Amino acid sequence: MIDQAIYRRFNHTVASCFVIYFLFPEYILGVDRLYLVVVFWLSIVLIEYFRLSGVFALDGMRDYESSRIAGFVWFATGTCAILFFYEIGVFPEIFAVSTIIMASLVDPLIGECNKKYGDLQGFFAGFIASVLIYQLIIGSLFYSLIGGLVAVLVERPKFKWLDDDLLMQIFPILIMTIFYVSGLGPDLQVSLGSD
Amino acid sequence: MEFTKFYIGILYTVLIICSIIFYLNNYYIIASLLILGNMLPGYKLALSLMVKHEN
């Protein structure tokens, strides 16, 4: 018997592997890699449609997800949105990579800390972890603090038809990009340079 | 259940391959984050898979 909570957490953290997309060639068998994102997202939506229709059941779902859109759909939507806006030149590469990794690793951490130690500790653990991840990848404390703060702030509110898996990706990268593009934030190398 | 175990096997494989690819492309920090971030949940999940429940 699989521990459903741990299974759910592992599914979430493994989503950090989505960043392998940035190492793909621009054209795969002559097809723009952006189409891969669209096909992937449509596949997720199709799976969710069949799950909600009762055609099959998936392990690791929360009870309340039996009648509403599951977290993995929100997460995939957020990631695909980031990849789409990156491809059309809106989001810088370094923000996209760091935000996908941050959201996939920090959200489960906050969930576990909330459960074991309380909401305040979960908030601070999430903030420290997200700042650390941003700092390691972006290397700018300014963007790390802003991204980390926005990530944990949008994780707090719970909406029925909007999930933190989506918000934790879209809002931090959006705010960081606004600061970067407007010139309010420091300049930095936005392409993924090797370490 | 069998499908879930198969799917978990795929997840472990994808994780290992992605980490190796990032490492080989000199993205050491990203490779390390993938490994470290998945280590604890991956280990706990492996433990829960090994536990046998008897009725």
gemmi code that builds the backbone of each chain (N, CA, C; Angstrom):
import gemmi

chains = {
    "A": [
        ("MET", (0.852, -1.202, 0.000), (0.000, 0.000, 0.000), (0.881, 1.242, 0.000)),
        ("ILE", (0.643, 2.121, -0.956), (1.454, 3.327, -1.063), (0.898, 4.405, -0.131)),
        ("ASP", (1.803, 5.093, 0.552), (1.393, 6.235, 1.364), (0.984, 7.353, 0.405)),
        ("GLN", (-0.304, 7.660, 0.403), (-0.844, 8.602, -0.592), (-0.263, 10.012, -0.450)),
        ("ALA", (-0.050, 10.436, 0.790), (0.482, 11.794, 1.008), (1.910, 11.891, 0.467)),
        ("ILE", (2.726, 10.875, 0.747), (4.115, 10.891, 0.269), (4.145, 10.763, -1.253)),
        ("TYR", (3.267, 9.940, -1.770), (3.183, 9.781, -3.233), (2.867, 11.123, -3.905)),
        ("ARG", (1.939, 11.845, -3.278), (1.550, 13.156, -3.791), (2.738, 14.132, -3.731)),
        ("ARG", (3.461, 14.115, -2.617), (4.631, 14.994, -2.459), (5.695, 14.674, -3.508)),
        ("PHE", (5.935, 13.382, -3.709), (6.982, 12.986, -4.664), (6.591, 13.395, -6.083)),
        ("ASN", (5.321, 13.217, -6.421), (4.858, 13.676, -7.740), (5.135, 15.160, -7.922)),
        ("HIS", (4.952, 15.901, -6.841), (5.137, 17.349, -6.884), (6.607, 17.702, -7.078)),
        ("THR", (7.488, 17.065, -6.296), (8.910, 17.434, -6.378), (9.532, 16.961, -7.701)),
        ("VAL", (9.048, 15.831, -8.213), (9.584, 15.333, -9.490), (9.260, 16.298, -10.634)),
        ("ALA", (8.214, 17.101, -10.443), (7.849, 18.081, -11.483), (8.976, 19.070, -11.746)),
        ("SER", (9.957, 19.131, -10.843), (11.117, 20.004, -11.091), (11.866, 19.567, -12.352)),
        ("CYS", (11.685, 18.308, -12.742), (12.359, 17.796, -13.964), (11.829, 18.449, -15.240)),
        ("PHE", (10.721, 19.181, -15.131), (10.191, 19.890, -16.309), (11.245, 20.812, -16.921)),
        ("VAL", (12.199, 21.256, -16.094), (13.188, 22.209, -16.598), (14.122, 21.586, -17.649)),
        ("ILE", (14.047, 20.281, -17.827), (14.829, 19.625, -18.882), (14.428, 20.194, -20.247)),
        ("TYR", (13.225, 20.760, -20.297), (12.727, 21.392, -21.526), (13.737, 22.410, -22.075)),
        ("PHE", (14.408, 23.110, -21.179), (15.325, 24.174, -21.611), (16.586, 23.627, -22.282)),
        ("LEU", (16.795, 22.329, -22.171), (17.944, 21.716, -22.855), (17.527, 21.065, -24.173)),
        ("PHE", (16.234, 21.076, -24.446), (15.759, 20.500, -25.714), (16.208, 21.394, -26.873)),
        ("PRO", (16.427, 20.795, -28.045), (16.690, 21.640, -29.222), (15.436, 22.431, -29.584)),
        ("GLU", (15.633, 23.554, -30.258), (14.490, 24.420, -30.578), (13.469, 23.711, -31.477)),
        ("TYR", (13.997, 22.864, -32.371), (13.113, 22.088, -33.251), (13.351, 20.604, -33.010)),
        ("ILE", (12.276, 19.876, -32.754), (12.387, 18.437, -32.542), (11.724, 17.753, -33.734)),
        ("LEU", (12.512, 17.042, -34.523), (12.033, 16.403, -35.768), (11.333, 17.430, -36.664)),
        ("GLY", (11.880, 18.617, -36.697), (11.340, 19.664, -37.557), (10.156, 20.412, -36.985)),
        ("VAL", (9.749, 20.049, -35.778), (8.584, 20.697, -35.156), (9.067, 21.590, -34.017)),
        ("ASP", (8.548, 22.802, -33.975), (8.905, 23.734, -32.905), (8.574, 23.103, -31.547)),
        ("ARG", (9.519, 23.222, -30.600), (9.317, 22.572, -29.294), (8.141, 23.156, -28.510)),
        ("LEU", (7.691, 24.344, -28.921), (6.534, 24.941, -28.244), (5.291, 24.057, -28.401)),
        ("TYR", (5.204, 23.364, -29.548), (4.055, 22.477, -29.765), (4.046, 21.326, -28.762)),
        ("LEU", (5.245, 20.966, -28.310), (5.364, 19.920, -27.295), (4.650, 20.352, -26.013)),
        ("VAL", (4.809, 21.638, -25.682), (4.157, 22.193, -24.494), (2.642, 22.115, -24.644)),
        ("VAL", (2.155, 22.500, -25.829), (0.705, 22.502, -26.074), (0.152, 21.073, -26.000)),
        ("VAL", (0.848, 20.137, -26.637), (0.403, 18.735, -26.635), (0.418, 18.177, -25.215)),
        ("PHE", (1.457, 18.516, -24.476), (1.560, 18.043, -23.093), (0.399, 18.574, -22.255)),
        ("TRP", (0.122, 19.861, -22.389), (-0.949, 20.459, -21.588), (-2.323, 19.865, -21.962)),
        ("LEU", (-2.539, 19.672, -23.256), (-3.813, 19.085, -23.690), (-3.952, 17.650, -23.167)),
        ("SER", (-2.842, 16.921, -23.112), (-2.873, 15.556, -22.580), (-3.279, 15.560, -21.108)),
        ("ILE", (-2.713, 16.507, -20.368), (-3.051, 16.613, -18.939), (-4.539, 16.931, -18.767)),
        ("VAL", (-5.015, 17.861, -19.576), (-6.438, 18.251, -19.487), (-7.332, 17.050, -19.837)),
        ("LEU", (-6.917, 16.286, -20.827), (-7.692, 15.106, -21.241), (-7.735, 14.065, -20.115)),
        ("ILE", (-6.589, 13.825, -19.493), (-6.526, 12.872, -18.369), (-7.454, 13.341, -17.253)),
        ("GLU", (-7.407, 14.645, -16.973), (-8.251, 15.197, -15.903), (-9.739, 15.083, -16.251)),
        ("TYR", (-10.048, 15.287, -17.525), (-11.440, 15.164, -17.958), (-11.952, 13.743, -17.696)),
        ("PHE", (-11.155, 12.761, -18.071), (-11.564, 11.362, -17.865), (-11.611, 11.003, -16.378)),
        ("ARG", (-10.688, 11.581, -15.605), (-10.693, 11.313, -14.159), (-11.958, 11.883, -13.517)),
        ("LEU", (-12.285, 13.132, -13.884), (-13.486, 13.754, -13.305), (-14.759, 13.079, -13.796)),
        ("SER", (-14.703, 12.498, -14.999), (-15.875, 11.788, -15.529), (-16.047, 10.417, -14.879)),
        ("GLY", (-15.042, 9.994, -14.126), (-15.144, 8.702, -13.450), (-14.715, 7.526, -14.313)),
        ("VAL", (-14.071, 7.818, -15.456), (-13.611, 6.729, -16.330), (-12.524, 5.927, -15.626)),
        ("PHE", (-11.637, 6.616, -14.920), (-10.630, 5.922, -14.110), (-10.303, 6.757, -12.881)),
        ("ALA", (-9.667, 6.103, -11.913), (-9.262, 6.806, -10.691), (-7.746, 6.869, -10.650)),
        ("LEU", (-7.241, 7.942, -10.068), (-5.792, 8.091, -9.934), (-5.418, 8.037, -8.462)),
        ("ASP", (-4.283, 7.433, -8.180), (-3.780, 7.423, -6.812), (-3.290, 8.810, -6.425)),
        ("GLY", (-3.272, 9.083, -5.145), (-2.672, 10.315, -4.649), (-3.574, 11.530, -4.668)),
        ("MET", (-4.841, 11.339, -5.010), (-5.755, 12.491, -5.048), (-6.288, 12.789, -3.641)),
        ("ARG", (-6.513, 14.074, -3.392), (-7.154, 14.447, -2.128), (-8.653, 14.181, -2.257)),
        ("ASP", (-9.324, 14.059, -1.114), (-10.762, 13.743, -1.138), (-11.555, 14.810, -1.901)),
        ("TYR", (-11.224, 16.088, -1.620), (-11.999, 17.160, -2.246), (-11.734, 17.286, -3.747)),
        ("GLU", (-10.678, 16.604, -4.222), (-10.361, 16.684, -5.650), (-11.217, 15.743, -6.498)),
        ("SER", (-12.082, 14.982, -5.830), (-12.940, 14.067, -6.593), (-13.946, 14.820, -7.453)),
        ("SER", (-14.245, 16.051, -7.039), (-15.245, 16.803, -7.797), (-14.708, 18.146, -8.310)),
        ("ARG", (-13.414, 18.330, -8.215), (-12.867, 19.579, -8.762), (-11.468, 19.348, -9.332)),
        ("ILE", (-10.982, 20.330, -10.042), (-9.723, 20.174, -10.780), (-8.569, 19.876, -9.814)),
        ("ALA", (-7.802, 18.845, -10.164), (-6.734, 18.384, -9.280), (-5.505, 19.286, -9.355)),
        ("GLY", (-4.670, 19.179, -8.320), (-3.484, 20.023, -8.213), (-2.517, 19.846, -9.375)),
        ("PHE", (-2.393, 18.620, -9.882), (-1.414, 18.398, -10.957), (-1.789, 19.159, -12.222)),
        ("VAL", (-3.100, 19.385, -12.424), (-3.536, 20.155, -13.605), (-3.132, 21.619, -13.444)),
        ("TRP", (-3.321, 22.131, -12.229), (-2.935, 23.530, -11.960), (-1.439, 23.705, -12.118)),
        ("PHE", (-0.685, 22.737, -11.597), (0.768, 22.857, -11.688), (1.221, 22.816, -13.145)),
        ("ALA", (0.685, 21.837, -13.886), (1.058, 21.715, -15.308), (0.654, 22.967, -16.079)),
        ("THR", (-0.486, 23.541, -15.729), (-0.944, 24.769, -16.395), (0.031, 25.920, -16.126)),
        ("GLY", (0.459, 26.042, -14.881), (1.412, 27.081, -14.527), (2.734, 26.906, -15.258)),
        ("THR", (3.224, 25.675, -15.270), (4.502, 25.402, -15.934), (4.401, 25.651, -17.439)),
        ("CYS", (3.316, 25.167, -18.038), (3.141, 25.357, -19.489), (2.996, 26.849, -19.822)),
        ("ALA", (2.327, 27.590, -18.943), (2.188, 29.037, -19.168), (3.562, 29.707, -19.121)),
        ("ILE", (4.379, 29.314, -18.144), (5.736, 29.873, -18.045), (6.527, 29.551, -19.311)),
        ("LEU", (6.465, 28.286, -19.752), (7.217, 27.877, -20.944), (6.722, 28.629, -22.187)),
        ("PHE", (5.402, 28.802, -22.269), (4.833, 29.522, -23.415), (5.327, 30.976, -23.438)),
        ("PHE", (5.213, 31.643, -22.289), (5.621, 33.056, -22.255), (7.137, 33.215, -22.383)),
        ("TYR", (7.864, 32.192, -21.972), (9.308, 32.211, -22.197), (9.603, 32.123, -23.701)),
        ("GLU", (8.882, 31.238, -24.373), (9.122, 31.041, -25.807), (8.770, 32.280, -26.628)),
        ("ILE", (7.757, 33.007, -26.198), (7.400, 34.214, -26.960), (8.179, 35.444, -26.472)),
        ("GLY", (9.128, 35.211, -25.585), (10.057, 36.262, -25.198), (9.611, 37.152, -24.058)),
        ("VAL", (8.612, 36.727, -23.294), (8.142, 37.561, -22.178), (8.981, 37.291, -20.921)),
        ("PHE", (9.084, 36.019, -20.537), (9.818, 35.683, -19.307), (11.270, 35.331, -19.631)),
        ("PRO", (12.225, 35.901, -18.909), (13.624, 35.516, -19.092), (13.853, 34.049, -18.675)),
        ("GLU", (14.790, 33.421, -19.343), (15.044, 31.997, -19.106), (15.402, 31.686, -17.650)),
        ("ILE", (16.253, 32.499, -17.073), (16.734, 32.235, -15.718), (15.588, 32.293, -14.701)),
        ("PHE", (14.618, 33.203, -14.920), (13.451, 33.279, -14.031), (12.551, 32.057, -14.221)),
        ("ALA", (12.427, 31.621, -15.481), (11.552, 30.479, -15.769), (12.086, 29.203, -15.110)),
        ("VAL", (13.369, 28.949, -15.288), (13.975, 27.737, -14.713), (13.863, 27.753, -13.190)),
        ("SER", (14.268, 28.873, -12.599), (14.289, 28.938, -11.130), (12.883, 28.862, -10.539)),
        ("THR", (11.905, 29.466, -11.212), (10.545, 29.464, -10.666), (9.920, 28.071, -10.726)),
        ("ILE", (10.159, 27.345, -11.815), (9.603, 25.984, -11.918), (10.202, 25.089, -10.831)),
        ("ILE", (11.517, 25.187, -10.643), (12.161, 24.365, -9.601), (11.675, 24.792, -8.217)),
        ("MET", (11.620, 26.104, -7.994), (11.176, 26.605, -6.687), (9.762, 26.115, -6.367)),
        ("ALA", (8.834, 26.287, -7.307), (7.432, 25.919, -7.031), (7.289, 24.416, -6.787)),
        ("SER", (8.029, 23.621, -7.540), (7.875, 22.169, -7.386), (8.456, 21.671, -6.062)),
        ("LEU", (9.485, 22.324, -5.565), (10.108, 21.852, -4.321), (9.552, 22.520, -3.066)),
        ("VAL", (9.203, 23.792, -3.182), (8.831, 24.543, -1.974), (7.391, 24.276, -1.526)),
        ("ASP", (6.484, 24.105, -2.477), (5.079, 23.882, -2.089), (4.913, 22.637, -1.194)),
        ("PRO", (5.508, 21.493, -1.555), (5.401, 20.337, -0.653), (6.075, 20.587, 0.701)),
        ("LEU", (7.170, 21.346, 0.685), (7.866, 21.658, 1.936), (6.960, 22.473, 2.856)),
        ("ILE", (6.287, 23.472, 2.293), (5.361, 24.292, 3.092), (4.238, 23.413, 3.645)),
        ("GLY", (3.721, 22.541, 2.802), (2.634, 21.652, 3.232), (3.044, 20.781, 4.404)),
        ("GLU", (4.248, 20.215, 4.330), (4.733, 19.347, 5.410), (4.992, 20.137, 6.681)),
        ("CYS", (5.603, 21.313, 6.529), (5.899, 22.146, 7.705), (4.621, 22.660, 8.355)),
        ("ASN", (3.637, 23.034, 7.535), (2.343, 23.472, 8.083), (1.734, 22.362, 8.933)),
        ("LYS", (1.826, 21.160, 8.409), (1.205, 20.009, 9.082), (1.921, 19.664, 10.390)),
        ("LYS", (3.249, 19.712, 10.352), (4.023, 19.250, 11.510), (4.293, 20.338, 12.534)),
        ("TYR", (4.543, 21.578, 12.064), (4.992, 22.615, 13.000), (4.055, 23.806, 13.104)),
        ("GLY", (3.148, 23.972, 12.147), (2.247, 25.123, 12.201), (2.427, 26.048, 11.007)),
        ("ASP", (1.442, 26.911, 10.821), (1.406, 27.767, 9.623), (2.569, 28.758, 9.545)),
        ("LEU", (2.888, 29.376, 10.706), (3.945, 30.387, 10.703), (5.297, 29.766, 10.329)),
        ("GLN", (5.565, 28.601, 10.925), (6.823, 27.915, 10.615), (6.847, 27.491, 9.144)),
        ("GLY", (5.681, 27.069, 8.642), (5.579, 26.685, 7.229), (5.872, 27.867, 6.326)),
        ("PHE", (5.356, 29.033, 6.724), (5.583, 30.257, 5.952), (7.076, 30.573, 5.879)),
        ("PHE", (7.740, 30.563, 7.032), (9.158, 30.922, 7.056), (10.038, 29.861, 6.395)),
        ("ALA", (9.674, 28.593, 6.589), (10.447, 27.523, 5.931), (10.337, 27.679, 4.409)),
        ("GLY", (9.137, 27.983, 3.936), (8.919, 28.172, 2.506), (9.673, 29.385, 1.979)),
        ("PHE", (9.654, 30.455, 2.778), (10.347, 31.682, 2.362), (11.858, 31.441, 2.248)),
        ("ILE", (12.426, 30.818, 3.285), (13.875, 30.569, 3.284), (14.260, 29.640, 2.129)),
        ("ALA", (13.466, 28.588, 1.944), (13.785, 27.618, 0.882), (13.682, 28.259, -0.501)),
        ("SER", (12.641, 29.071, -0.711), (12.473, 29.671, -2.039), (13.556, 30.722, -2.315)),
        ("VAL", (13.922, 31.500, -1.295), (15.007, 32.481, -1.469), (16.310, 31.750, -1.794)),
        ("LEU", (16.541, 30.658, -1.093), (17.766, 29.880, -1.315), (17.825, 29.330, -2.741)),
        ("ILE", (16.722, 28.772, -3.195), (16.697, 28.201, -4.558), (16.900, 29.301, -5.599)),
        ("TYR", (16.187, 30.416, -5.419), (16.339, 31.538, -6.358), (17.788, 32.049, -6.350)),
        ("GLN", (18.343, 32.171, -5.150), (19.706, 32.708, -5.042), (20.709, 31.769, -5.716)),
        ("LEU", (20.533, 30.484, -5.528), (21.455, 29.516, -6.134), (21.409, 29.573, -7.656)),
        ("ILE", (20.224, 29.794, -8.208), (20.092, 29.757, -9.676), (20.289, 31.144, -10.288)),
        ("ILE", (19.610, 32.145, -9.732), (19.694, 33.492, -10.327), (20.959, 34.211, -9.870)),
        ("GLY", (21.284, 34.052, -8.595), (22.492, 34.690, -8.077), (22.320, 36.165, -7.773)),
        ("SER", (21.074, 36.604, -7.601), (20.821, 38.006, -7.246), (19.882, 38.036, -6.045)),
        ("LEU", (20.366, 38.574, -4.948), (19.572, 38.578, -3.709), (18.288, 39.387, -3.869)),
        ("PHE", (18.349, 40.436, -4.675), (17.174, 41.281, -4.901), (16.012, 40.441, -5.462)),
        ("TYR", (16.285, 39.750, -6.562), (15.231, 38.928, -7.185), (14.875, 37.726, -6.307)),
        ("SER", (15.858, 37.201, -5.591), (15.599, 36.046, -4.719), (14.612, 36.412, -3.619)),
        ("LEU", (14.834, 37.576, -3.009), (13.948, 38.005, -1.916), (12.543, 38.305, -2.441)),
        ("ILE", (12.471, 38.991, -3.575), (11.161, 39.332, -4.139), (10.419, 38.062, -4.564)),
        ("GLY", (11.101, 37.215, -5.307), (10.473, 35.969, -5.770), (10.042, 35.095, -4.614)),
        ("GLY", (10.914, 34.969, -3.614), (10.601, 34.137, -2.452), (9.417, 34.664, -1.670)),
        ("LEU", (9.398, 35.974, -1.477), (8.312, 36.589, -0.711), (6.969, 36.436, -1.439)),
        ("VAL", (6.971, 36.728, -2.721), (5.725, 36.619, -3.497), (5.235, 35.161, -3.502)),
        ("ALA", (6.172, 34.223, -3.633), (5.789, 32.804, -3.685), (5.055, 32.376, -2.420)),
        ("VAL", (5.591, 32.738, -1.252), (4.940, 32.297, -0.013), (3.663, 33.093, 0.282)),
        ("LEU", (3.620, 34.334, -0.199), (2.399, 35.134, 0.034), (1.223, 34.598, -0.784)),
        ("VAL", (1.473, 34.210, -2.020), (0.356, 33.717, -2.850), (0.008, 32.263, -2.526)),
        ("GLU", (0.875, 31.611, -1.753), (0.576, 30.230, -1.364), (-0.489, 30.182, -0.272)),
        ("ARG", (-0.587, 31.276, 0.482), (-1.472, 31.308, 1.656), (-2.965, 31.180, 1.344)),
        ("PRO", (-3.524, 32.098, 0.549), (-4.985, 32.066, 0.370), (-5.434, 30.788, -0.331)),
        ("LYS", (-6.572, 30.263, 0.083), (-7.108, 29.050, -0.549), (-8.388, 29.400, -1.313)),
        ("PHE", (-8.362, 29.169, -2.609), (-9.548, 29.403, -3.439), (-10.043, 28.070, -3.975)),
        ("LYS", (-11.361, 28.001, -4.187), (-11.905, 26.744, -4.687), (-11.508, 26.511, -6.143)),
        ("TRP", (-11.518, 27.554, -6.935), (-11.280, 27.383, -8.371), (-9.945, 27.965, -8.829)),
        ("LEU", (-9.047, 28.137, -7.900), (-7.702, 28.606, -8.266), (-6.733, 28.028, -7.244)),
        ("ASP", (-5.703, 27.358, -7.731), (-4.838, 26.612, -6.826), (-3.480, 27.294, -6.658)),
        ("ASP", (-2.886, 27.075, -5.471), (-1.558, 27.670, -5.231), (-0.485, 27.085, -6.151)),
        ("ASP", (-0.712, 25.895, -6.680), (0.255, 25.311, -7.622), (0.431, 26.199, -8.856)),
        ("LEU", (-0.636, 26.864, -9.245), (-0.569, 27.793, -10.384), (-0.037, 29.151, -9.932)),
        ("LEU", (-0.603, 29.654, -8.835), (-0.244, 30.996, -8.364), (1.230, 31.097, -7.980)),
        ("MET", (1.757, 30.024, -7.369), (3.156, 30.043, -6.918), (4.149, 30.086, -8.074)),
        ("GLN", (3.658, 29.835, -9.273), (4.543, 29.929, -10.434), (4.359, 31.266, -11.156)),
        ("ILE", (3.106, 31.619, -11.389), (2.829, 32.788, -12.225), (3.219, 34.098, -11.543)),
        ("PHE", (2.829, 34.258, -10.284), (3.050, 35.546, -9.624), (4.530, 35.883, -9.371)),
        ("PRO", (5.319, 34.941, -8.818), (6.733, 35.312, -8.599), (7.456, 35.678, -9.889)),
        ("ILE", (7.256, 34.885, -10.940), (7.977, 35.165, -12.199), (7.471, 36.461, -12.833)),
        ("LEU", (6.179, 36.721, -12.671), (5.606, 37.946, -13.232), (6.200, 39.181, -12.542)),
        ("ILE", (6.231, 39.148, -11.226), (6.745, 40.293, -10.461), (8.236, 40.498, -10.744)),
        ("MET", (8.988, 39.398, -10.760), (10.433, 39.522, -11.026), (10.678, 40.083, -12.426)),
        ("THR", (9.877, 39.611, -13.385), (10.041, 40.091, -14.764), (9.710, 41.577, -14.866)),
        ("ILE", (8.661, 42.000, -14.154), (8.290, 43.427, -14.170), (9.442, 44.275, -13.623)),
        ("PHE", (10.023, 43.820, -12.510), (11.153, 44.548, -11.927), (12.334, 44.580, -12.901)),
        ("TYR", (12.566, 43.455, -13.558), (13.719, 43.370, -14.469), (13.519, 44.242, -15.708)),
        ("VAL", (12.337, 44.099, -16.328), (12.073, 44.827, -17.582), (11.978, 46.332, -17.338)),
        ("SER", (11.368, 46.711, -16.203), (11.190, 48.140, -15.928), (12.495, 48.817, -15.531)),
        ("GLY", (13.503, 48.013, -15.213), (14.779, 48.578, -14.805), (14.857, 48.881, -13.322)),
        ("LEU", (13.787, 48.572, -12.585), (13.793, 48.808, -11.137), (14.701, 47.801, -10.415)),
        ("GLY", (14.837, 46.657, -11.022), (15.716, 45.636, -10.443), (17.075, 45.664, -11.107)),
        ("PRO", (18.059, 45.036, -10.469), (19.405, 45.036, -11.058), (19.469, 44.227, -12.353)),
        ("ASP", (20.419, 44.581, -13.180), (20.614, 43.862, -14.441), (21.305, 42.530, -14.142)),
        ("LEU", (21.005, 41.539, -14.950), (21.664, 40.253, -14.745), (21.665, 39.444, -16.039)),
        ("GLN", (22.452, 38.363, -16.020), (22.498, 37.492, -17.193), (21.255, 36.615, -17.165)),
        ("VAL", (20.364, 36.813, -18.147), (19.065, 36.130, -18.083), (19.062, 34.767, -18.764)),
        ("SER", (20.104, 34.466, -19.528), (20.134, 33.126, -20.134), (20.780, 32.162, -19.155)),
        ("LEU", (20.488, 30.897, -19.344), (20.947, 29.874, -18.418), (22.418, 29.563, -18.695)),
        ("GLY", (23.302, 30.286, -18.039), (24.730, 29.997, -18.199), (25.099, 28.789, -17.375)),
        ("SER", (26.061, 27.974, -17.846), (26.431, 26.785, -17.061), (27.132, 27.229, -15.785)),
        ("ASP", (26.985, 26.380, -14.722), (27.494, 26.747, -13.391), (29.030, 26.790, -13.363)),
    ],
    "B": [
        ("MET", (-3.059, -0.342, -8.909), (-1.898, -0.361, -8.006), (-0.614, -0.706, -8.764)),
        ("GLU", (-0.723, -1.711, -9.612), (0.448, -2.109, -10.399), (0.860, -0.975, -11.339)),
        ("PHE", (-0.169, -0.312, -11.888), (0.133, 0.814, -12.778), (0.849, 1.920, -12.012)),
        ("THR", (0.391, 2.178, -10.786), (1.010, 3.231, -9.978), (2.470, 2.899, -9.700)),
        ("LYS", (2.741, 1.624, -9.414), (4.135, 1.234, -9.158), (4.979, 1.418, -10.413)),
        ("PHE", (4.409, 1.070, -11.544), (5.102, 1.245, -12.823), (5.369, 2.735, -13.071)),
        ("TYR", (4.356, 3.547, -12.776), (4.469, 4.997, -12.959), (5.541, 5.584, -12.038)),
        ("ILE", (5.581, 5.107, -10.802), (6.603, 5.577, -9.859), (7.997, 5.209, -10.380)),
        ("GLY", (8.113, 4.021, -10.945), (9.383, 3.600, -11.551), (9.806, 4.547, -12.660)),
        ("ILE", (8.842, 4.973, -13.462), (9.140, 5.935, -14.532), (9.626, 7.257, -13.930)),
        ("LEU", (8.953, 7.683, -12.850), (9.337, 8.956, -12.212), (10.781, 8.914, -11.715)),
        ("TYR", (11.138, 7.803, -11.051), (12.522, 7.662, -10.572), (13.496, 7.713, -11.752)),
        ("THR", (13.144, 7.022, -12.834), (14.021, 6.975, -14.009), (14.196, 8.363, -14.613)),
        ("VAL", (13.064, 9.073, -14.772), (13.103, 10.426, -15.345), (13.983, 11.338, -14.477)),
        ("LEU", (13.805, 11.218, -13.171), (14.572, 12.051, -12.239), (16.073, 11.799, -12.382)),
        ("ILE", (16.448, 10.534, -12.426), (17.874, 10.186, -12.525), (18.442, 10.662, -13.867)),
        ("ILE", (17.710, 10.411, -14.937), (18.195, 10.811, -16.273), (18.342, 12.328, -16.375)),
        ("CYS", (17.327, 13.062, -15.895), (17.381, 14.529, -15.961), (18.565, 15.069, -15.154)),
        ("SER", (18.770, 14.511, -13.963), (19.887, 14.973, -13.126), (21.212, 14.714, -13.830)),
        ("ILE", (21.360, 13.540, -14.430), (22.608, 13.206, -15.134), (22.820, 14.157, -16.317)),
        ("ILE", (21.745, 14.420, -17.072), (21.871, 15.311, -18.237), (22.310, 16.714, -17.808)),
        ("PHE", (21.693, 17.227, -16.746), (22.092, 18.564, -16.270), (23.532, 18.556, -15.794)),
        ("TYR", (23.917, 17.482, -15.112), (25.289, 17.382, -14.614), (26.270, 17.350, -15.789)),
        ("LEU", (25.965, 16.549, -16.795), (26.860, 16.421, -17.944), (26.950, 17.718, -18.755)),
        ("ASN", (25.908, 18.552, -18.659), (25.921, 19.837, -19.362), (26.479, 20.970, -18.487)),
        ("ASN", (27.104, 20.578, -17.389), (27.754, 21.525, -16.461), (26.783, 22.419, -15.690)),
        ("TYR", (25.534, 22.002, -15.591), (24.581, 22.738, -14.753), (24.538, 22.043, -13.388)),
        ("TYR", (25.622, 22.203, -12.645), (25.769, 21.441, -11.400), (24.743, 21.838, -10.347)),
        ("ILE", (24.428, 23.118, -10.266), (23.481, 23.568, -9.235), (22.092, 22.997, -9.501)),
        ("ILE", (21.654, 23.047, -10.761), (20.323, 22.524, -11.088), (20.286, 21.010, -10.863)),
        ("ALA", (21.334, 20.325, -11.281), (21.393, 18.873, -11.061), (21.325, 18.557, -9.567)),
        ("SER", (22.049, 19.336, -8.765), (22.052, 19.110, -7.315), (20.683, 19.392, -6.708)),
        ("LEU", (20.031, 20.455, -7.182), (18.696, 20.781, -6.656), (17.700, 19.670, -6.979)),
        ("LEU", (17.797, 19.120, -8.193), (16.886, 18.031, -8.564), (17.097, 16.832, -7.643)),
        ("ILE", (18.353, 16.503, -7.398), (18.647, 15.330, -6.559), (18.251, 15.592, -5.106)),
        ("LEU", (18.720, 16.718, -4.555), (18.465, 17.005, -3.144), (16.977, 17.227, -2.861)),
        ("GLY", (16.314, 17.925, -3.771), (14.888, 18.218, -3.567), (14.004, 16.994, -3.627)),
        ("ASN", (14.454, 15.978, -4.359), (13.644, 14.764, -4.499), (14.108, 13.628, -3.595)),
        ("MET", (15.216, 13.856, -2.910), (15.804, 12.767, -2.133), (14.889, 12.281, -1.008)),
        ("LEU", (14.419, 13.225, -0.197), (13.618, 12.826, 0.962), (12.266, 12.218, 0.556)),
        ("PRO", (11.466, 12.928, -0.285), (10.195, 12.291, -0.686), (10.405, 10.986, -1.451)),
        ("GLY", (11.467, 10.933, -2.258), (11.751, 9.713, -3.012), (12.103, 8.561, -2.096)),
        ("TYR", (12.891, 8.858, -1.064), (13.288, 7.830, -0.097), (12.076, 7.343, 0.703)),
        ("LYS", (11.266, 8.309, 1.154), (10.078, 7.937, 1.951), (9.092, 7.123, 1.118)),
        ("LEU", (8.964, 7.492, -0.148), (8.050, 6.750, -1.020), (8.568, 5.325, -1.243)),
        ("ALA", (9.872, 5.197, -1.428), (10.465, 3.869, -1.605), (10.228, 3.020, -0.366)),
        ("LEU", (10.351, 3.641, 0.815), (10.103, 2.913, 2.063), (8.658, 2.430, 2.123)),
        ("SER", (7.724, 3.332, 1.758), (6.301, 2.960, 1.839), (5.966, 1.874, 0.814)),
        ("LEU", (6.723, 1.831, -0.275), (6.481, 0.787, -1.278), (6.950, -0.572, -0.780)),
        ("MET", (7.953, -0.546, 0.093), (8.524, -1.811, 0.562), (7.752, -2.415, 1.726)),
        ("VAL", (6.906, -1.579, 2.368), (6.132, -2.087, 3.501), (5.036, -3.010, 2.989)),
        ("LYS", (4.979, -4.195, 3.546), (3.932, -5.138, 3.139), (2.813, -5.120, 4.177)),
        ("HIS", (1.584, -4.917, 3.703), (0.424, -4.915, 4.599), (-0.275, -6.263, 4.520)),
        ("GLU", (-0.387, -6.905, 5.666), (-1.058, -8.212, 5.689), (-2.426, -8.075, 6.319)),
        ("ASN", (-3.415, -8.682, 5.676), (-4.756, -8.644, 6.252), (-4.959, -9.823, 7.206)),
    ],
}
model = gemmi.Model(1)
for chain_id, residues in chains.items():
    chain = gemmi.Chain(chain_id)
    for i, (resn, *xyz) in enumerate(residues, 1):
        res = gemmi.Residue()
        res.name, res.seqid = resn, gemmi.SeqId(i, " ")
        for name, pos in zip(("N", "CA", "C"), xyz):
            atom = gemmi.Atom()
            atom.name, atom.element = name, gemmi.Element(name[0])
            atom.pos, atom.b_iso = gemmi.Position(*pos), 0.0
            res.add_atom(atom)
        chain.add_residue(res)
    model.add_chain(chain)
structure = gemmi.Structure()
structure.add_model(model)
structure.setup_entities()
